[in-house]
Amino acid sequence: MTVPQRLLAGFFVFAGAMHFIRPREYAAMMPPEFPRHRESVIVSGVAEVVGGLAVASERTRPFARWWLLGLLAAVYPANIDMAMRPEIHPGLERVPRWLLWARLPLQPLAAVWVWRATRD
């Protein structure tokens, strides 16, 4: 595994594990209209761990690419919602609004990282 692949795998495994360590924070990121926050936090945490682990093997890396790109696309609307309506997300009132907007371009950069690190 290359260094970018190791970093990518570690990032997603860590991020996925955080869903189980700090589930309330992840549930608070979801729009209130979205159903079943607790279950969604669990599913998205497992999805991140699975994607990160899939990066580790050359055989599963093509799966990891599409899995993680799909995951990034799936959670992006919640990031947009946090930037547009921080007042409805518990705990975000402490986060500077500019920071919520500044993190939006990170998602496409993460997608580029996934794409580049998972091609062989």
N, CA and C atoms as a LAMMPS dump frame, in Angstrom:
ITEM: TIMESTEP
0
ITEM: NUMBER OF ATOMS
360
ITEM: BOX BOUNDS ff ff ff
-5.0000000000000000e+02 5.0000000000000000e+02
-5.0000000000000000e+02 5.0000000000000000e+02
-5.0000000000000000e+02 5.0000000000000000e+02
ITEM: ATOMS id mol type element x y z
1 1 1 N 0.844 -1.191 0
2 1 2 C 0 0 0
3 1 3 C 0.88 1.241 0
4 2 1 N 0.45 2.23 -0.756
5 2 2 C 1.175 3.498 -0.808
6 2 3 C 0.82 4.343 0.42
7 3 1 N 1.584 5.374 0.642
8 3 2 C 1.314 6.277 1.768
9 3 3 C -0.078 6.925 1.621
10 4 1 N -0.444 7.467 0.443
11 4 2 C -1.789 8.029 0.324
12 4 3 C -2.895 7.006 0.603
13 5 1 N -2.673 5.765 0.217
14 5 2 C -3.666 4.717 0.489
15 5 3 C -3.755 4.422 1.981
16 6 1 N -2.626 4.362 2.647
17 6 2 C -2.627 4.142 4.101
18 6 3 C -3.343 5.284 4.816
19 7 1 N -3.041 6.504 4.405
20 7 2 C -3.683 7.663 5.035
21 7 3 C -5.187 7.663 4.785
22 8 1 N -5.577 7.347 3.563
23 8 2 C -7 7.304 3.22
24 8 3 C -7.718 6.226 4.023
25 9 1 N -7.143 5.041 4.078
26 9 2 C -7.739 3.947 4.845
27 9 3 C -7.855 4.335 6.312
28 10 1 N -6.789 4.869 6.877
29 10 2 C -6.806 5.283 8.283
30 10 3 C -7.815 6.377 8.554
31 11 1 N -7.908 7.328 7.646
32 11 2 C -8.856 8.434 7.82
33 11 3 C -10.286 7.919 7.903
34 12 1 N -10.669 7.057 6.953
35 12 2 C -12.054 6.587 6.936
36 12 3 C -12.353 5.605 8.06
37 13 1 N -11.403 4.774 8.431
38 13 2 C -11.633 3.881 9.577
39 13 3 C -11.79 4.711 10.847
40 14 1 N -10.929 5.71 11.025
41 14 2 C -11.036 6.581 12.198
42 14 3 C -12.363 7.344 12.198
43 15 1 N -12.7 7.93 11.052
44 15 2 C -13.952 8.695 10.962
45 15 3 C -15.145 7.801 11.243
46 16 1 N -15.126 6.591 10.728
47 16 2 C -16.221 5.67 10.984
48 16 3 C -16.315 5.286 12.444
49 17 1 N -15.18 5.034 13.068
50 17 2 C -15.163 4.679 14.489
51 17 3 C -15.71 5.815 15.343
52 18 1 N -15.451 7.045 14.932
53 18 2 C -15.948 8.198 15.7
54 18 3 C -17.477 8.241 15.759
55 19 1 N -18.135 7.635 14.779
56 19 2 C -19.6 7.575 14.812
57 19 3 C -20.098 6.81 16.034
58 20 1 N -19.297 5.88 16.514
59 20 2 C -19.671 5.066 17.669
60 20 3 C -19.158 5.653 18.975
61 21 1 N -18.114 6.466 18.887
62 21 2 C -17.536 7.097 20.072
63 21 3 C -18.296 8.376 20.43
64 22 1 N -18.7 9.139 19.412
65 22 2 C -19.408 10.419 19.611
66 22 3 C -20.692 10.458 18.785
67 23 1 N -21.597 9.528 18.974
68 23 2 C -22.775 9.443 18.098
69 23 3 C -23.683 10.67 18.139
70 24 1 N -23.76 11.335 19.271
71 24 2 C -24.645 12.514 19.346
72 24 3 C -24.204 13.622 18.405
73 25 1 N -22.892 13.811 18.296
74 25 2 C -22.387 14.853 17.409
75 25 3 C -22.741 14.549 15.951
76 26 1 N -22.666 13.291 15.58
77 26 2 C -22.996 12.914 14.202
78 26 3 C -24.502 13.009 13.953
79 27 1 N -25.286 12.63 14.926
80 27 2 C -26.744 12.749 14.785
81 27 3 C -27.147 14.213 14.654
82 28 1 N -26.448 15.094 15.36
83 28 2 C -26.769 16.523 15.303
84 28 3 C -26.464 17.13 13.942
85 29 1 N -25.62 16.491 13.165
86 29 2 C -25.279 17.008 11.842
87 29 3 C -26.379 16.76 10.822
88 30 1 N -27.267 15.85 11.114
89 30 2 C -28.308 15.498 10.15
90 30 3 C -29.456 16.485 10.196
91 31 1 N -30.015 16.783 9.043
92 31 2 C -31.201 17.648 9.029
93 31 3 C -32.321 17.006 9.854
94 32 1 N -33.064 17.794 10.6
95 32 2 C -34.124 17.237 11.442
96 32 3 C -35.169 16.459 10.643
97 33 1 N -35.356 16.821 9.385
98 33 2 C -36.347 16.145 8.548
99 33 3 C -35.922 14.722 8.176
100 34 1 N -34.642 14.45 8.312
101 34 2 C -34.115 13.133 7.949
102 34 3 C -34.515 12.132 9.026
103 35 1 N -35.101 11.006 8.648
104 35 2 C -35.577 10.051 9.657
105 35 3 C -34.456 9.202 10.259
106 36 1 N -34.718 8.679 11.42
107 36 2 C -33.879 7.67 12.074
108 36 3 C -32.415 8.074 12.209
109 37 1 N -32.182 9.147 12.952
110 37 2 C -30.82 9.65 13.117
111 37 3 C -29.883 8.611 13.717
112 38 1 N -30.313 7.955 14.777
113 38 2 C -29.439 6.967 15.45
114 38 3 C -29.013 5.864 14.481
115 39 1 N -29.963 5.32 13.771
116 39 2 C -29.67 4.24 12.832
117 39 3 C -28.786 4.73 11.689
118 40 1 N -29.022 5.946 11.254
119 40 2 C -28.223 6.517 10.165
120 40 3 C -26.777 6.741 10.589
121 41 1 N -26.579 7.137 11.834
122 41 2 C -25.218 7.313 12.353
123 41 3 C -24.498 5.967 12.353
124 42 1 N -25.189 4.925 12.773
125 42 2 C -24.588 3.589 12.801
126 42 3 C -24.248 3.129 11.384
127 43 1 N -25.204 3.25 10.473
128 43 2 C -24.99 2.801 9.091
129 43 3 C -23.856 3.581 8.436
130 44 1 N -23.839 4.896 8.618
131 44 2 C -22.786 5.688 7.99
132 44 3 C -21.426 5.407 8.621
133 45 1 N -21.391 5.132 9.922
134 45 2 C -20.132 4.761 10.564
135 45 3 C -19.599 3.443 10.029
136 46 1 N -20.479 2.465 9.91
137 46 2 C -20.072 1.176 9.348
138 46 3 C -19.614 1.363 7.9
139 47 1 N -20.323 2.187 7.149
140 47 2 C -19.963 2.423 5.747
141 47 3 C -18.57 3.037 5.627
142 48 1 N -18.225 3.946 6.52
143 48 2 C -16.891 4.547 6.477
144 48 3 C -15.814 3.53 6.832
145 49 1 N -16.073 2.724 7.852
146 49 2 C -15.096 1.701 8.239
147 49 3 C -14.911 0.691 7.104
148 50 1 N -16.01 0.232 6.514
149 50 2 C -15.928 -0.727 5.407
150 50 3 C -15.128 -0.133 4.245
151 51 1 N -15.415 1.108 3.9
152 51 2 C -14.684 1.76 2.81
153 51 3 C -13.21 1.897 3.113
154 52 1 N -12.891 2.298 4.342
155 52 2 C -11.49 2.424 4.726
156 52 3 C -10.757 1.097 4.679
157 53 1 N -11.389 0.055 5.198
158 53 2 C -10.766 -1.271 5.165
159 53 3 C -10.608 -1.777 3.74
160 54 1 N -11.56 -1.452 2.877
161 54 2 C -11.495 -1.902 1.487
162 54 3 C -10.334 -1.258 0.725
163 55 1 N -9.905 -0.092 1.148
164 55 2 C -8.76 0.563 0.516
165 55 3 C -7.485 -0.256 0.74
166 56 1 N -7.431 -0.981 1.847
167 56 2 C -6.209 -1.682 2.245
168 56 3 C -5.808 -2.811 1.298
169 57 1 N -6.757 -3.427 0.64
170 57 2 C -6.444 -4.551 -0.231
171 57 3 C -6.52 -4.135 -1.694
172 58 1 N -5.532 -4.532 -2.456
173 58 2 C -5.526 -4.216 -3.887
174 58 3 C -6.765 -4.8 -4.58
175 59 1 N -7.193 -5.955 -4.112
176 59 2 C -8.342 -6.638 -4.707
177 59 3 C -9.655 -5.867 -4.471
178 60 1 N -9.777 -5.228 -3.307
179 60 2 C -11.034 -4.524 -2.978
180 60 3 C -10.954 -3.017 -3.214
181 61 1 N -9.791 -2.548 -3.645
182 61 2 C -9.623 -1.101 -3.85
183 61 3 C -10.584 -0.518 -4.886
184 62 1 N -10.868 -1.19 -6.007
185 62 2 C -11.857 -0.62 -6.938
186 62 3 C -13.241 -0.47 -6.289
187 63 1 N -13.632 -1.435 -5.479
188 63 2 C -14.887 -1.32 -4.725
189 63 3 C -14.819 -0.119 -3.786
190 64 1 N -13.682 0.028 -3.09
191 64 2 C -13.511 1.134 -2.137
192 64 3 C -13.686 2.478 -2.828
193 65 1 N -13.146 2.596 -4.034
194 65 2 C -13.268 3.86 -4.774
195 65 3 C -14.728 4.275 -4.904
196 66 1 N -15.531 3.388 -5.471
197 66 2 C -16.933 3.743 -5.736
198 66 3 C -17.749 3.815 -4.459
199 67 1 N -17.437 2.968 -3.497
200 67 2 C -18.118 2.987 -2.208
201 67 3 C -17.898 4.337 -1.509
202 68 1 N -16.64 4.764 -1.433
203 68 2 C -16.327 6.006 -0.732
204 68 3 C -16.807 7.231 -1.5
205 69 1 N -16.725 7.206 -2.824
206 69 2 C -17.262 8.331 -3.604
207 69 3 C -18.769 8.449 -3.393
208 70 1 N -19.459 7.316 -3.377
209 70 2 C -20.898 7.332 -3.105
210 70 3 C -21.205 7.835 -1.707
211 71 1 N -20.404 7.416 -0.754
212 71 2 C -20.594 7.863 0.627
213 71 3 C -20.391 9.372 0.746
214 72 1 N -19.338 9.882 0.144
215 72 2 C -19.092 11.331 0.184
216 72 3 C -20.254 12.101 -0.446
217 73 1 N -20.767 11.595 -1.554
218 73 2 C -21.911 12.249 -2.208
219 73 3 C -23.154 12.178 -1.327
220 74 1 N -23.329 11.065 -0.629
221 74 2 C -24.529 10.881 0.188
222 74 3 C -24.565 11.808 1.397
223 75 1 N -23.418 12.101 1.97
224 75 2 C -23.409 12.946 3.175
225 75 3 C -23.265 14.434 2.862
226 76 1 N -22.954 14.764 1.632
227 76 2 C -22.754 16.177 1.276
228 76 3 C -23.981 17.052 1.535
229 77 1 N -25.196 16.583 1.245
230 77 2 C -26.359 17.435 1.553
231 77 3 C -26.465 17.822 3.03
232 78 1 N -26.057 16.943 3.921
233 78 2 C -26.083 17.287 5.352
234 78 3 C -25.076 18.394 5.648
235 79 1 N -23.925 18.37 4.984
236 79 2 C -22.936 19.435 5.18
237 79 3 C -23.461 20.774 4.668
238 80 1 N -24.144 20.738 3.556
239 80 2 C -24.747 21.965 3.021
240 80 3 C -25.802 22.484 3.988
241 81 1 N -26.625 21.587 4.504
242 81 2 C -27.671 21.98 5.449
243 81 3 C -27.083 22.607 6.71
244 82 1 N -25.986 22.054 7.2
245 82 2 C -25.342 22.635 8.39
246 82 3 C -24.867 24.054 8.118
247 83 1 N -24.339 24.292 6.93
248 83 2 C -23.862 25.633 6.593
249 83 3 C -25.02 26.608 6.425
250 84 1 N -26.117 26.121 5.847
251 84 2 C -27.247 27.009 5.566
252 84 3 C -28.154 27.226 6.778
253 85 1 N -28.284 26.178 7.64
254 85 2 C -29.206 26.281 8.778
255 85 3 C -28.542 25.788 10.073
256 86 1 N -27.455 26.428 10.482
257 86 2 C -26.757 25.933 11.676
258 86 3 C -27.613 26.015 12.94
259 87 1 N -28.559 26.917 12.955
260 87 2 C -29.381 27.119 14.154
261 87 3 C -30.272 25.919 14.481
262 88 1 N -30.514 25.044 13.523
263 88 2 C -31.365 23.884 13.799
264 88 3 C -30.558 22.634 14.149
265 89 1 N -29.236 22.75 14.148
266 89 2 C -28.368 21.625 14.48
267 89 3 C -27.79 21.854 15.88
268 90 1 N -28.188 21.023 16.842
269 90 2 C -27.699 21.214 18.217
270 90 3 C -26.177 21.217 18.292
271 91 1 N -25.634 22.219 18.955
272 91 2 C -24.199 22.322 19.145
273 91 3 C -23.49 23.176 18.116
274 92 1 N -24.118 23.408 16.964
275 92 2 C -23.435 24.188 15.928
276 92 3 C -23.456 25.683 16.198
277 93 1 N -24.244 26.097 17.176
278 93 2 C -24.249 27.525 17.488
279 93 3 C -22.886 27.983 17.999
280 94 1 N -22.06 27.048 18.459
281 94 2 C -20.717 27.382 18.945
282 94 3 C -19.681 27.416 17.818
283 95 1 N -20.035 26.9 16.65
284 95 2 C -19.099 26.827 15.528
285 95 3 C -19.256 28.084 14.666
286 96 1 N -18.145 28.773 14.371
287 96 2 C -18.255 29.95 13.505
288 96 3 C -18.868 29.577 12.15
289 97 1 N -19.794 30.412 11.703
290 97 2 C -20.512 30.108 10.46
291 97 3 C -19.559 29.978 9.267
292 98 1 N -18.521 30.815 9.225
293 98 2 C -17.574 30.754 8.111
294 98 3 C -16.911 29.383 8.039
295 99 1 N -16.716 28.74 9.209
296 99 2 C -16.081 27.428 9.224
297 99 3 C -16.995 26.364 8.611
298 100 1 N -18.3 26.499 8.842
299 100 2 C -19.257 25.559 8.243
300 100 3 C -19.252 25.687 6.722
301 101 1 N -19.111 26.917 6.235
302 101 2 C -19.04 27.121 4.781
303 101 3 C -17.686 26.694 4.233
304 102 1 N -16.63 26.927 5.008
305 102 2 C -15.281 26.596 4.549
306 102 3 C -15.075 25.092 4.391
307 103 1 N -15.835 24.289 5.126
308 103 2 C -15.637 22.846 5.01
309 103 3 C -16.317 22.247 3.783
310 104 1 N -17.21 22.991 3.14
311 104 2 C -17.896 22.455 1.958
312 104 3 C -16.941 22.074 0.822
313 105 1 N -15.927 22.889 0.512
314 105 2 C -14.999 22.49 -0.56
315 105 3 C -14.122 21.283 -0.193
316 106 1 N -14.085 20.928 1.082
317 106 2 C -13.272 19.777 1.477
318 106 3 C -13.837 18.463 0.948
319 107 1 N -15.152 18.407 0.769
320 107 2 C -15.771 17.175 0.283
321 107 3 C -15.303 16.83 -1.139
322 108 1 N -15.351 17.773 -2.071
323 108 2 C -14.809 17.451 -3.403
324 108 3 C -13.313 17.13 -3.377
325 109 1 N -12.574 17.792 -2.49
326 109 2 C -11.147 17.462 -2.37
327 109 3 C -10.96 16.046 -1.831
328 110 1 N -11.817 15.639 -0.912
329 110 2 C -11.767 14.269 -0.407
330 110 3 C -12.088 13.283 -1.529
331 111 1 N -13.014 13.649 -2.397
332 111 2 C -13.364 12.775 -3.528
333 111 3 C -12.165 12.619 -4.47
334 112 1 N -11.443 13.694 -4.706
335 112 2 C -10.233 13.621 -5.549
336 112 3 C -9.199 12.718 -4.873
337 113 1 N -9.043 12.859 -3.566
338 113 2 C -8.113 12.019 -2.81
339 113 3 C -8.495 10.537 -2.952
340 114 1 N -9.793 10.243 -2.785
341 114 2 C -10.267 8.868 -2.938
342 114 3 C -9.949 8.364 -4.345
343 115 1 N -10.284 9.168 -5.354
344 115 2 C -10.088 8.744 -6.735
345 115 3 C -8.612 8.426 -7.007
346 116 1 N -7.747 9.337 -6.619
347 116 2 C -6.318 9.166 -6.912
348 116 3 C -5.687 8.037 -6.101
349 117 1 N -6.068 7.931 -4.845
350 117 2 C -5.439 6.924 -3.988
351 117 3 C -5.902 5.509 -4.297
352 118 1 N -7.053 5.366 -4.923
353 118 2 C -7.581 4.016 -5.152
354 118 3 C -7.352 3.508 -6.574
355 119 1 N -6.732 4.308 -7.394
356 119 2 C -6.436 3.79 -8.736
357 119 3 C -5.079 3.083 -8.675
358 120 1 N -4.985 2.027 -9.416
359 120 2 C -3.726 1.244 -9.395
360 120 3 C -3.044 1.289 -10.734
